[in-house]
Amino acid sequence: MRGLKVFVHNMPAGPCERYVVARVDKGELWYWGSWRNSKDAYEVAKAVDGVVCENVEDAG
């Protein structure tokens, strides 16, 4: 499997869940929220016109 690293602005200082929803503004990703499961994250991303990124730092 191949992965990409992306930078998401405004990430919380503390821990966040595995699936991060971000919105694109002027070519940059901005944090919207995070969820434990991908299904919920994708539903939110669709509702806010965002994208889902996987937080691999917290992945077990």
N, C-alpha and C positions, 0 to 999 in steps of 0.2 A: 504494500500500500504506500502511496506517496502522499506527503502532506506539505502544507504551506504554512509559513509563519506570517502572521499579520499583526499590526499594531492597532489596538483599539483605544482611542482616547477616553479619558474620564472613567477608567476602571476603578472600582472601589479599592481602597487601601487594604482591606481585610479580605478574607476568603470569599470566593463566589462559587456558584455551582458549575457543573461541567459544560453546559450549553449556554453560550453567551449570545444574546441578541444585540445586534448593532445596526444603526442606520448610517447610510452614506450621505455625507454632506461635503460638497466641493471636493470629492475624490478621497475623503478620509472617513474612517469608521469611527462612530461614536457610540459608546455604551448605552444600552437601553435597559437591560436587565439580564438575569441569568436563571436557569431552570435545571432541575435534576434530570429530567428526561427529555429526549429529543422531540417527542410528539408535541408536548406543550410549547417548547421553544419554537418549533416551526409554525404552530398556530399563531403565536404572538407575532413572529416575524412577518407572516403574511398580513396580519391585521395592521401592522405599523409600517409596512413597506420596507422591512429590514432584511437582514441576513443572519444566519446562524453560524457561529464559529465555535469550535470545540476548544475548551480550556484544558489543554493537556498537562499543565503544571499541577492541577489538582486531580487529574485522572489517576485512579489507582491501579 
